[in-house]
Each structure stands twice: as C-alpha cells, then as structure tokens.
Amino acid sequence: MSSLQPIERIRGNGFIAALDQSGGSTPKALNAYGIDQNRWKSDEQMHQLVHEMRERIITSDAFDKRISGAILFERTMENKVQGVPTAQFLWEQKSIVPFLKIDDGLQPKSDEVELMKPIAGLDKRLQSAVEHGVFGTKMRSVIHGPNQQGIQRIVDQQFAVAQQIQNSNLMPIIEPEVSIKAQNKVRAEELLREQLQKHLDQLPDKQQVMLKLTLPEQSNFYDQLIKHPRVLRAVALSGGYSRADANKRLAANNGMTASFSRALVEDLKIDQSDQEFTAALNAAIQSIYDAAIT
C-alpha cells in the first residue's frame, strides 16, 4: 500500500476508473464485453457477470499506480475481490482510492435537464460507505441544453446532497454532465460554469468537493474552477466520446484528469486470453494516463 493518504493520491498523478455501471447501463456494458442477454436469466446473474468483469479488471497487473481512484457500484462495494471486500482490496493491495456511486438514476427531463431522483436511504448508504473504507462518493445528473433555470436546479441539488455527504466525512464528486449531444453545448457549459463558481464561492473555507465534468468545447474552459481552493480535483467524463477523441480533448485541458468508463474498457472482451486482456487494458490505461498528465 502507498504511504500517501487518499487525499494525496487523488491530488497527484493518475486518473479515476469509473467501474460503476448500473441499471440500464449494465446490460450495455456486458454486451460491449461480449456477453449478450441470453447469458443471464435474472438480475442477480447479470450483476454477478458484471462483477466478474470488474474483478478481472481490478486484479489485472495493468490496473496499477496509474489509476489513483475507482468509482464502484454499491453491489461491487458490498462484494469481494479475491475474498477481500472490494474497497479494502483496492486501497490495501493497489493503493487505489475507492469511491461509491450513490445516485438512484434520473428524473424525467424538465427545463432541458434531468435531475437526480431522490436518493432512498442516503444516510444508511453513506454509513455503509464509511464502514467499507470508501473515501468519497459520486452522483450524476444531466444537462441537455442551455436552460438557465434547469442548470441552476441541477447545481443546487448537487451541492445540497454534497453537504449531506460531507457531514458523513466523505468527499463528494459532483457530476453535472453536459450531454455531448446537447443543443448549444457551448452556452450550456457557460451557464454551468457560472453556477458552479457561485456555489464554490459559498463553501466554507476548509470544505472541498470534486468536480466531474464533460470535456468542454473550449480548451481550459474550466480552468478557474480547477484552480478554485474549494476544489480538490476536477476530473473529466468521456461522455460517449471514443477513447481517442476523449484523450485528445483531455490533453487540451490542463490540470484536469480523467474519470472514464466506456472509454476505458472499450477494447476488453470476455473471450480474450489473460495476456490479450492485460495488453488491451494496459494500452487503454497508458493512453488515458498520458493524456491526463500532458
């Protein structure tokens, strides 16, 4: 295990692997991995298959110090890797900081945004995260257009829940994703930046959050947020961009690191030999790491 503390690992070089597919994204992730829906007959079997995929990733020699953190689905956190609770395995065996996805999905679109659904049993979920040795949490909402009222509602909700998370001594990752298909994405990003700046300025002096943001159309567009004293780290989501495109955009944004999901695992297949799997994962990780530290 690294001698660094989790907060130092996150501040340093490396990127965050998003291994938190859930709900409707789980069948898509399995299908991309080469497992079609005929392979399972229940949700339990489906979740076991996706855990086996994640365990193969986590235990690979390629999943190393280039990864500073990993975002887990709740079932993954509650499961084990090589007989060890997943979060504990990540930190003690890999020096990778564990995070937990806590949102329960999205509400129907209104004002060109999708707010988070109310998070059922949030206090209990946060307590479980603390007990499992998790460092922080992640929650996602989506912006589809430059609607000022909608974007304000998104950011208000994210920061309100973030306060509850911080009351449990966990680090919140705030993720107001701007869809890469958003109408007038540039203007939506401008409105989002304004709201994020406003809320960050209102945080108490010793309080910090993390930001997970869609790669912007203008390079270094979020520079003032990245450097804000209330921001521990700003990370980028791939948002449906190919890994090559996401890496190119990431490299053009100084101070940002990655938190990729699909772009990380797009070349991984269940029928690959261990050698092929490791080589594919290593190539993906190296390319993202290089873009993150450029």
Residue pairs with C-beta under 8 A, 6 or more apart in sequence:
1 91
1 92
1 93
1 95
2 9
2 65
2 95
4 12
4 95
6 91
6 97
6 135
7 135
7 171
7 232
9 68
9 69
9 95
9 96
9 97
10 16
10 68
10 69
10 97
10 135
10 171
10 210
10 232
10 233
11 232
11 233
12 68
13 66
13 68
13 289
13 292
13 293
14 65
14 66
14 67
14 68
14 69
14 257
14 289
14 292
15 66
15 67
15 68
15 235
15 257
15 258
15 259
15 260
15 288
15 289
15 292
16 67
16 68
16 69
16 70
16 71
16 99
16 235
16 257
16 258
16 259
17 57
17 63
17 67
17 69
17 70
17 71
17 96
17 259
17 260
17 261
17 264
18 70
18 71
18 138
18 237
18 259
18 260
18 261
18 264
19 54
19 57
19 58
19 70
19 71
19 72
19 73
19 76
19 261
20 71
20 72
20 73
20 76
20 101
20 138
20 261
21 28
21 29
21 50
21 73
21 261
22 73
22 74
22 75
22 101
23 105
26 46
26 47
26 50
27 37
27 46
29 50
29 53
29 262
29 265
30 36
30 37
30 39
30 46
30 49
30 50
30 53
31 37
32 262
32 265
32 266
33 53
33 265
33 268
33 269
33 270
34 269
34 270
34 271
35 49
35 53
35 270
39 45
39 49
40 46
40 49
47 75
51 75
51 76
51 79
53 268
53 270
54 76
55 81
55 82
56 277
57 63
57 265
57 268
57 281
58 70
58 81
58 86
58 89
58 90
58 94
59 81
59 82
60 277
60 278
60 281
61 278
62 278
62 279
62 281
62 282
62 285
63 94
63 96
63 281
63 285
64 94
64 285
65 94
65 95
66 285
66 286
66 289
67 94
67 96
67 285
68 96
68 97
68 257
69 96
69 97
69 98
69 99
69 135
69 259
70 90
70 96
70 97
70 98
70 99
71 99
71 100
71 101
71 138
71 173
71 259
72 86
72 87
72 98
72 99
72 100
72 101
72 134
73 101
74 100
74 101
74 102
74 125
74 128
76 86
77 85
77 86
77 87
77 98
77 100
77 128
77 129
77 132
77 134
78 85
78 86
78 128
78 132
79 85
79 86
80 86
80 89
81 89
81 90
82 89
84 92
84 93
85 132
85 133
86 98
86 132
87 98
87 132
87 133
87 134
88 132
88 133
90 96
90 97
90 98
91 97
91 98
91 133
97 135
97 136
98 132
98 133
98 134
98 135
99 134
99 135
99 136
99 137
99 138
99 171
99 173
100 125
100 129
100 132
100 134
100 136
100 137
100 138
101 137
101 138
101 139
101 140
102 119
102 122
102 125
102 126
102 129
102 137
102 138
102 139
102 165
103 116
103 117
103 119
103 138
103 139
103 140
103 141
104 116
104 117
104 118
104 119
104 120
105 116
105 117
106 114
106 115
106 116
106 117
106 140
106 141
106 142
107 114
107 115
107 116
107 117
108 114
109 144
110 150
111 147
111 149
111 150
111 153
112 143
112 144
112 145
112 146
112 147
112 150
112 183
113 141
113 142
113 143
113 144
113 145
113 147
113 150
113 151
113 153
113 154
114 141
114 142
114 144
115 141
115 153
115 154
115 157
116 139
116 140
116 141
116 157
116 158
116 161
119 125
119 139
119 161
122 161
122 164
123 164
123 168
126 137
126 164
126 165
126 168
126 170
127 168
129 137
129 168
129 170
130 168
130 169
130 170
134 170
135 170
135 171
136 165
136 170
136 171
136 172
136 173
136 210
137 165
137 170
137 171
137 172
137 173
138 172
138 173
138 175
138 212
139 158
139 161
139 172
139 173
139 174
139 175
140 175
140 177
140 212
141 154
141 157
141 158
141 175
141 176
141 177
142 176
142 177
142 178
142 179
143 150
143 151
143 154
143 176
143 177
143 178
143 179
143 182
143 188
143 192
144 179
144 181
144 182
144 183
144 188
145 182
145 183
145 184
145 188
146 182
146 183
146 184
146 187
146 188
146 190
146 191
147 191
148 191
151 176
151 188
151 191
151 192
151 195
152 195
154 176
154 192
154 195
155 176
155 192
155 195
155 196
155 198
155 199
156 199
158 174
158 175
158 176
159 174
159 199
159 209
161 172
162 172
162 174
162 209
165 171
165 172
166 172
166 207
166 209
171 208
171 209
171 210
171 232
172 209
172 210
173 209
173 210
173 211
173 212
173 235
173 259
174 196
174 209
174 210
174 211
174 212
175 211
175 212
175 213
175 237
176 192
176 196
176 213
177 212
177 213
177 214
177 237
177 239
178 185
178 188
178 189
178 192
178 213
178 214
178 239
179 185
179 214
179 239
180 214
180 239
180 240
180 241
181 240
182 188
185 217
186 217
186 218
189 214
189 216
189 217
189 218
189 221
192 213
193 221
193 222
193 224
193 225
196 211
196 225
197 224
197 225
197 228
200 209
200 225
200 228
200 230
200 231
201 230
203 209
203 230
207 230
208 229
208 230
208 231
208 232
209 230
209 231
209 232
210 231
210 232
210 233
210 234
210 235
211 222
211 225
211 226
211 231
211 233
211 234
211 235
212 234
212 235
212 236
212 237
212 259
213 222
213 225
213 234
213 235
213 236
213 237
213 256
214 236
214 237
214 239
215 236
215 237
215 238
215 239
215 241
215 246
215 249
215 250
215 253
216 222
216 249
216 253
219 252
219 253
220 252
220 253
220 254
221 253
222 234
222 253
222 256
223 254
223 255
225 231
225 234
226 234
226 254
226 255
226 256
227 255
233 257
234 255
234 256
234 257
235 256
235 257
235 258
235 259
236 246
236 249
236 250
236 253
236 256
236 257
236 258
236 259
236 260
237 259
237 260
237 261
238 246
238 258
238 260
238 261
238 262
238 263
238 264
239 246
240 262
241 249
241 263
242 263
242 266
243 260
243 263
243 264
243 266
243 284
243 287
243 288
246 258
246 260
246 263
246 288
246 291
247 263
247 287
247 288
247 290
247 291
248 291
250 256
250 257
250 258
250 288
250 291
250 292
250 294
251 290
251 291
251 294
256 292
257 292
257 293
258 288
258 291
258 292
260 288
263 284
263 288
264 284
264 285
264 288
265 281
265 284
266 284
267 280
267 281
267 283
267 284
268 277
268 280
268 281
268 284
269 277
269 280
272 280
